[in-house]
Amino acid sequence: MTRGIAVVTGGSAGLGRATVRELADRGWDVAVLARGEDGLAGAVADIEARGRRGLGISTDVADRLAVEAAADRVEDELGPIDLWVNDAMVGVFGEFLTTDPADFERATAVNYFGFVNGTRAALSRMVPRDRGHVIQVGSALAHRGIPLQAAYCAAKHAVQGFTESVTTELIHNESAVKISTVDMPALNTIQFNWVKSQLPHHPQPVPPIFEPEVGAQAIAAVAEKPKRRNWVGEPTVMTVLGNRFVANWLDGYLAKTGYSGQQAEDKTQPMLTTNLYTPTAGDHGARGIFSDRARMTSPQVWIIRNRATTVAIGAGALLSGVVAGVAALRRR
């Protein structure tokens, strides 16, 4: 028996591929929307190897009509969509003023309007049925911009504001449809091999780095226990809170460390052909080339999975503090 029908955009590689596998492991039938035929075929094979139904549809998420057509096909072939995960992305690394404006606009089209298009396709089908769940794959960089990734940071900030607006509209209309955001830390994915880069050395995620399966586990947990805002990895928590309280200090810190921190001089293998405008050939799976320095666990994933226990522990700690405080006052 299926848990439901899920759609994952960008599910042919990286975090999306890990998410496709994780959802299939947990009983979802999964449709994968991505551009590359090789990666789509590999993702569908992963799903079917886990005993679930899979469907791969070649789709550029920046094309609204293509996304709508893909959603129609999913419902025709698999059934009503219960879960939609927006994850598709492309990357442009370099300073803003030296980035080709066309590249910047293309990255924005995929990383922002791709999420808008996916959300529209999902909600236009879910809202009339009054059920369903949209998950936006966010980032610590939705809360704090860093150098060399202006297009990506701007898009993630935009997705955050867009999602909050749509969430309030659903609440106003008393809809049972849910939207969640799962903000990720730096992940070891293939994107750092095929981003369009101006950097002198190989691009890398800002350490500390996590394996994409960590993010996939968080997404699957949120799919089962919806919550609007979710942070994965201690660096994400520190980034969000740090930018709220010491944003000016972070400006200077990132100006000093943000350039070297996004380059790996020890990785000398050639980059793949960029996937900015056309898909990179081949099936590249979930992980990138940084497994030698990537973590496989995050306490935030445990917290997402065990919210009731977390709340109880927090309440117990608070109560203990209150009791201790009262006792101290009585001794005075």
C-alpha positions as CSV (number, residue, x, y, z in Angstrom):
1,M,0.0,0.0,0.0
2,T,1.4,3.4,-1.0
3,R,1.9,6.2,1.5
4,G,0.9,8.6,-1.4
5,I,2.1,10.2,-4.6
6,A,5.1,12.5,-4.4
7,V,6.7,14.8,-6.9
8,V,10.3,15.8,-6.5
9,T,11.7,18.5,-8.8
10,G,15.4,18.3,-9.4
11,G,15.2,14.6,-8.4
12,S,17.7,13.3,-10.8
13,A,20.8,14.2,-8.8
14,G,22.1,15.6,-5.6
15,L,19.8,16.2,-2.7
16,G,16.8,15.6,-4.9
17,R,18.1,12.1,-5.8
18,A,18.7,11.3,-2.2
19,T,15.1,12.5,-1.4
20,V,13.7,10.3,-4.2
21,R,15.4,7.3,-2.7
22,E,14.3,8.2,0.9
23,L,10.7,8.7,0.0
24,A,10.6,5.5,-2.0
25,D,12.1,3.7,1.0
26,R,9.3,5.1,3.1
27,G,6.5,3.9,0.8
28,W,5.9,6.8,-1.5
29,D,5.3,6.4,-5.3
30,V,7.5,9.1,-6.8
31,A,7.5,11.2,-9.9
32,V,10.8,12.9,-10.8
33,L,10.8,16.2,-12.7
34,A,14.3,17.1,-14.1
35,R,15.9,17.8,-17.5
36,G,18.5,15.1,-17.9
37,E,17.2,11.8,-19.4
38,D,20.1,9.8,-17.9
39,G,19.5,11.0,-14.4
40,L,15.8,10.6,-14.7
41,A,16.2,7.0,-15.8
42,G,18.5,6.3,-12.9
43,A,16.1,7.9,-10.4
44,V,13.2,5.8,-11.7
45,A,15.3,2.7,-11.5
46,D,16.1,3.6,-7.8
47,I,12.4,4.0,-7.1
48,E,11.4,0.7,-8.8
49,A,14.2,-1.2,-7.0
50,R,12.5,-0.2,-3.8
51,G,9.2,-1.7,-4.9
52,R,7.5,1.6,-5.6
53,R,6.1,3.1,-8.8
54,G,8.3,5.7,-10.4
55,L,7.8,8.2,-13.2
56,G,10.4,10.4,-14.8
57,I,9.4,13.5,-16.8
58,S,11.9,15.7,-18.6
59,T,11.0,19.2,-17.4
60,D,12.6,22.6,-17.1
61,V,11.0,24.0,-14.0
62,A,11.5,27.6,-15.3
63,D,8.9,26.8,-17.9
64,R,5.5,27.2,-16.2
65,L,3.5,25.4,-19.0
66,A,5.9,22.5,-18.9
67,V,5.5,22.1,-15.2
68,E,1.7,22.2,-15.5
69,A,1.9,19.6,-18.2
70,A,4.1,17.4,-16.1
71,A,1.7,17.7,-13.1
72,D,-1.1,16.6,-15.4
73,R,0.8,13.6,-16.5
74,V,1.7,12.6,-12.9
75,E,-2.0,12.6,-12.0
76,D,-3.0,10.7,-15.1
77,E,-0.4,8.0,-14.7
78,L,0.2,7.7,-10.9
79,G,-2.8,9.4,-9.3
80,P,-3.6,12.6,-7.3
81,I,-0.5,14.4,-6.0
82,D,-0.2,14.3,-2.2
83,L,3.3,15.7,-1.8
84,W,5.3,18.1,-3.9
85,V,8.9,18.8,-3.1
86,N,10.5,21.8,-4.8
87,D,14.3,21.2,-5.0
88,A,15.5,21.9,-8.6
89,M,18.4,24.4,-8.7
90,V,21.3,25.6,-10.8
91,G,24.4,27.5,-9.7
92,V,26.5,30.5,-10.7
93,F,29.7,31.2,-8.8
94,G,31.4,34.5,-9.0
95,E,31.2,38.2,-8.0
96,F,28.0,39.9,-9.0
97,L,29.6,42.5,-11.2
98,T,31.5,40.0,-13.3
99,T,28.6,37.5,-13.6
100,D,27.0,37.5,-17.0
101,P,23.5,39.1,-16.6
102,A,22.0,36.3,-18.7
103,D,23.5,33.7,-16.3
104,F,22.1,35.6,-13.3
105,E,18.7,35.7,-14.8
106,R,18.7,32.1,-15.8
107,A,19.7,31.1,-12.2
108,T,16.9,33.2,-10.9
109,A,14.4,31.7,-13.3
110,V,15.2,28.2,-12.0
111,N,15.9,28.8,-8.4
112,Y,13.0,31.2,-7.8
113,F,10.4,30.9,-10.5
114,G,11.0,27.2,-10.6
115,F,9.7,27.1,-7.0
116,V,6.8,29.4,-7.9
117,N,5.8,27.3,-10.9
118,G,6.0,24.1,-8.8
119,T,4.0,25.6,-6.0
120,R,1.3,26.8,-8.4
121,A,1.0,23.5,-10.1
122,A,0.7,21.7,-6.7
123,L,-1.7,24.0,-5.0
124,S,-4.0,24.4,-8.0
125,R,-4.6,20.6,-7.7
126,M,-4.4,20.3,-3.9
127,V,-6.5,23.2,-2.8
128,P,-9.8,22.0,-4.5
129,R,-9.3,18.6,-2.8
130,D,-8.4,20.3,0.5
131,R,-5.4,18.1,1.1
132,G,-1.8,17.9,0.2
133,H,1.6,19.2,1.3
134,V,4.2,21.3,-0.5
135,I,7.8,21.3,0.8
136,Q,10.2,24.0,-0.2
137,V,13.9,23.0,0.0
138,G,15.5,26.1,1.4
139,S,18.9,26.9,2.7
140,A,20.8,28.7,5.4
141,L,21.5,31.2,2.6
142,A,17.8,32.1,2.6
143,H,18.6,33.9,5.8
144,R,22.1,35.2,5.2
145,G,23.7,36.2,1.9
146,I,27.4,35.2,1.2
147,P,29.8,36.4,-1.4
148,L,30.1,34.7,-4.8
149,Q,26.6,33.4,-4.8
150,A,24.4,36.5,-5.1
151,A,21.9,34.8,-7.5
152,Y,21.3,31.8,-5.4
153,C,21.1,33.7,-2.1
154,A,18.6,36.2,-3.6
155,A,16.5,33.4,-5.0
156,K,16.4,31.6,-1.7
157,H,15.4,34.8,0.2
158,A,12.7,35.3,-2.4
159,V,11.3,31.8,-2.0
160,Q,11.2,32.3,1.8
161,G,9.1,35.5,1.4
162,F,6.9,34.0,-1.3
163,T,6.2,30.9,0.8
164,E,5.3,33.0,3.9
165,S,2.8,35.0,1.8
166,V,1.2,31.9,0.3
167,T,1.0,30.2,3.8
168,T,-0.9,33.1,5.2
169,E,-3.4,32.9,2.3
170,L,-4.0,29.2,2.9
171,I,-4.5,29.9,6.6
172,H,-6.9,32.8,5.8
173,N,-8.9,30.5,3.6
174,E,-8.9,27.7,6.2
175,S,-7.3,25.3,3.8
176,A,-6.0,22.0,5.1
177,V,-3.2,22.1,2.5
178,K,0.2,22.6,4.2
179,I,3.5,24.2,3.1
180,S,6.8,23.6,4.8
181,T,10.3,24.9,4.4
182,V,13.3,22.8,5.1
183,D,16.5,24.9,5.3
184,M,19.6,23.0,4.5
185,P,23.3,23.4,5.5
186,A,26.1,22.9,3.0
187,L,25.7,19.5,1.3
188,N,28.0,17.2,-0.7
189,T,26.2,17.1,-4.0
190,I,27.2,17.0,-7.6
191,Q,26.2,20.7,-8.1
192,F,29.7,21.8,-7.2
193,N,31.0,19.9,-10.2
194,W,28.7,21.5,-12.8
195,V,28.0,25.0,-11.5
196,K,29.1,27.8,-13.8
197,S,32.1,29.1,-12.0
198,Q,34.5,32.0,-12.3
199,L,36.6,30.8,-9.3
200,P,40.3,30.0,-9.7
201,H,39.9,26.8,-7.7
202,H,37.3,24.0,-7.5
203,P,34.0,25.3,-5.9
204,Q,33.0,23.6,-2.7
205,P,30.2,23.9,-0.1
206,V,31.0,26.1,2.8
207,P,32.2,23.8,5.6
208,P,31.0,22.0,7.7
209,I,29.6,19.8,4.9
210,F,26.9,17.2,5.3
211,E,26.0,14.2,3.0
212,P,22.8,14.8,1.0
213,E,21.1,11.8,2.8
214,V,21.0,14.0,5.9
215,G,18.8,16.5,4.1
216,A,16.7,13.8,2.5
217,Q,16.0,12.3,5.9
218,A,14.8,15.6,7.1
219,I,12.5,16.2,4.1
220,A,11.0,12.7,4.5
221,A,10.4,13.3,8.2
222,V,8.7,16.7,7.5
223,A,6.5,14.9,4.9
224,E,5.3,12.6,7.6
225,K,5.1,15.2,10.3
226,P,4.4,18.6,8.7
227,K,5.9,21.7,10.3
228,R,6.2,25.1,8.6
229,R,9.8,25.9,9.4
230,N,12.6,23.4,9.8
231,W,16.4,23.9,10.1
232,V,18.8,21.1,9.3
233,G,22.3,21.1,10.7
234,E,23.9,23.1,13.4
235,P,25.5,25.5,10.9
236,T,22.0,26.4,9.6
237,V,20.8,27.2,13.1
238,M,23.9,29.3,13.8
239,T,23.6,31.1,10.5
240,V,19.9,32.0,11.0
241,L,20.3,33.1,14.6
242,G,23.7,34.8,13.9
243,N,22.3,37.0,11.2
244,R,19.5,38.1,13.5
245,F,21.8,39.3,16.2
246,V,25.2,40.0,14.7
247,A,24.6,40.7,11.0
248,N,27.1,43.5,10.8
249,W,29.8,41.4,12.3
250,L,28.9,38.6,9.8
251,D,29.4,41.1,6.9
252,G,33.0,41.5,7.8
253,Y,33.6,37.8,8.7
254,L,32.2,36.6,5.4
255,A,34.2,39.2,3.5
256,K,37.3,37.7,4.9
257,T,36.4,34.0,4.8
258,G,33.7,33.6,2.2
259,Y,36.1,33.5,-0.8
260,S,38.5,30.8,0.4
261,G,35.8,28.9,2.2
262,Q,34.0,28.2,-1.1
263,Q,37.1,26.8,-2.9
264,A,38.9,23.5,-2.6
265,E,42.5,23.8,-3.8
266,D,43.0,20.1,-3.2
267,K,40.3,19.1,-5.7
268,T,42.0,19.3,-9.0
269,Q,39.8,17.1,-11.2
270,P,38.2,19.0,-14.1
271,M,34.6,20.4,-13.8
272,L,31.8,18.8,-15.6
273,T,30.0,20.7,-18.4
274,T,27.7,23.2,-16.7
275,N,24.0,22.4,-16.4
276,L,22.9,26.1,-16.3
277,Y,21.1,26.0,-19.7
278,T,21.2,22.4,-20.7
279,P,21.4,19.2,-18.7
280,T,24.8,17.6,-18.1
281,A,25.0,14.2,-19.7
282,G,25.2,11.1,-17.5
283,D,23.7,9.8,-14.3
284,H,25.6,11.4,-11.4
285,G,23.6,10.1,-8.4
286,A,23.3,11.9,-5.0
287,R,26.8,12.6,-3.7
288,G,29.5,14.9,-4.9
289,I,33.3,14.7,-4.4
290,F,33.5,15.8,-0.8
291,S,32.6,12.6,1.1
292,D,36.1,12.7,2.7
293,R,34.9,15.7,4.8
294,A,31.1,15.3,5.0
295,R,29.0,14.4,8.0
296,M,26.3,11.7,8.0
297,T,24.2,12.9,10.9
298,S,22.5,16.0,12.3
299,P,20.7,16.4,15.6
300,Q,18.1,18.6,13.9
301,V,16.9,15.5,12.0
302,W,16.3,13.7,15.2
303,I,14.4,16.7,16.6
304,I,12.2,16.8,13.5
305,R,11.4,13.1,13.9
306,N,10.8,13.3,17.6
307,R,9.1,16.6,18.2
308,A,6.9,15.3,21.0
309,T,9.9,14.1,22.9
310,T,11.8,17.3,22.2
311,V,8.9,19.4,23.5
312,A,8.6,17.2,26.6
313,I,12.3,17.6,27.3
314,G,12.1,21.3,26.8
315,A,9.1,21.6,29.0
316,G,10.8,19.5,31.6
317,A,13.9,21.6,31.5
318,L,11.8,24.8,31.8
319,L,9.8,23.4,34.7
320,S,13.0,22.3,36.5
321,G,14.4,25.8,36.1
322,V,11.2,27.4,37.5
323,V,11.2,25.0,40.5
324,A,14.9,25.7,41.1
325,G,14.3,29.4,40.9
326,V,11.4,29.3,43.3
327,A,13.4,27.1,45.7
328,A,16.2,29.6,45.6
329,L,13.9,32.5,46.4
330,R,12.5,30.7,49.4
331,R,15.9,30.2,50.8
332,R,16.6,33.9,50.8
